[in-house]
Amino acid sequence: MTTRITSGGFLTHKNKVLLMKRGLHKKLGPGHWAGIGGHIDIQDIKDPRALDLAETCYREIKEETGISKESIKNMKLRYIATRKADNEIRIHYHFIGEAEAEFPLPKCDEGELYWLDKSEIHNLPMSTSVKEAVTHWLANPNASDVYLVAVNNTNDGAAISVL
């Protein structure tokens, strides 16, 4: 059994959310919609006491979109998603922040980037844990707690609870 740890973010600007439609070539979630993020690099976890998940999220956003940390405000951890899939335990840290502008989006090797109106994202194909986090976030935009999203092994449901 291995553990996969990832970090990512959803950036908003006015009533829009920056999302990625993952490339069909991707091993995890091909064609699914998600926030911007990726694996935590080994150098990030050599000293768990120094692990800064927000910095990992900022780095991934910069790599995939060109949007710098200085152009993002109010970045906060909102969801920690856990699930067992295949022979892995997957842990994903979802951050939500505000972009200064609706920046033009570059081509990305990971998939296609889009600024979508919040009303457009409810029915997009997403992994169960992303769907649960996004649905909860859109229904509770002013909540400040960190929530745990636990997906059962059969991927047919999830539970959300506050930490």
Residue pairs with C-beta under 8 A, 6 or more apart in sequence:
1 87
1 88
1 89
2 87
2 88
2 89
3 88
3 89
3 90
3 91
4 39
4 88
4 89
4 90
4 91
5 39
5 40
5 45
5 91
5 92
5 93
6 37
6 38
6 39
6 40
6 90
6 91
6 92
6 93
7 37
7 38
7 40
7 53
7 54
7 56
7 57
7 60
7 92
7 93
7 95
8 34
8 35
8 36
8 37
8 38
8 57
8 60
8 92
8 93
8 94
8 95
9 35
9 36
9 37
9 57
9 60
9 61
9 75
9 94
9 95
9 96
9 97
10 17
10 18
10 19
10 35
10 36
10 94
10 95
10 96
10 97
10 134
10 137
11 17
11 18
11 35
11 36
11 61
11 67
11 72
11 96
11 97
11 98
11 99
12 18
12 96
12 97
12 98
12 99
12 118
13 98
13 99
13 100
13 101
13 102
13 115
14 102
15 117
15 118
15 119
16 102
16 115
16 116
16 117
16 118
17 115
17 116
17 117
17 118
17 121
18 35
18 36
18 65
18 99
18 105
18 113
18 114
18 115
19 33
19 34
19 35
19 113
19 114
19 116
19 121
19 124
20 33
20 34
20 35
20 36
20 64
20 108
20 110
20 111
20 112
20 113
20 114
21 31
21 32
21 33
21 111
21 112
21 114
22 28
22 29
22 30
22 31
22 32
22 33
22 34
22 110
22 111
23 30
23 31
23 109
23 110
23 111
23 112
24 30
24 31
26 110
26 111
29 126
29 127
31 125
32 125
32 126
32 127
32 130
33 121
33 124
33 125
33 126
33 130
34 126
34 127
34 130
35 94
35 130
36 60
36 61
36 64
36 65
36 113
37 57
37 60
37 61
37 92
38 60
38 63
38 64
38 110
40 51
40 53
40 56
41 56
44 51
44 52
44 55
44 56
45 51
53 77
53 93
53 95
54 75
54 77
54 95
57 75
57 93
57 95
58 69
58 72
58 75
61 67
61 69
61 72
62 68
62 69
64 108
64 110
64 113
65 103
65 105
65 106
65 108
65 113
66 103
66 106
67 99
67 103
71 99
71 100
71 101
71 103
72 97
72 98
72 99
72 100
73 97
73 98
73 100
74 97
74 98
75 95
75 96
75 97
76 95
76 96
76 97
76 144
77 93
77 94
77 95
77 146
78 94
78 95
78 96
78 133
78 137
78 143
78 146
78 147
79 93
79 94
79 133
79 136
79 137
79 146
79 147
79 148
79 149
80 91
80 92
80 93
80 94
80 146
80 147
80 148
80 149
80 163
81 90
81 91
81 92
81 94
81 129
81 130
81 132
81 133
81 148
81 149
81 150
81 151
82 89
82 90
82 91
82 92
82 129
82 148
82 149
82 150
82 151
83 89
83 90
83 128
83 129
83 150
83 151
83 152
83 153
83 155
84 90
84 153
85 153
85 155
92 129
94 130
94 133
96 137
102 115
105 113
105 114
105 115
106 113
118 138
121 134
121 138
122 135
122 138
126 134
128 151
128 155
128 156
128 157
128 158
129 149
129 151
129 158
132 149
132 151
132 158
132 160
133 147
133 149
133 160
136 147
136 149
136 160
137 143
145 162
145 163
146 162
146 163
147 160
147 161
147 162
147 163
148 160
148 161
148 162
148 163
149 158
149 159
149 160
150 158
150 159
150 160
150 161
151 157
151 158
152 158
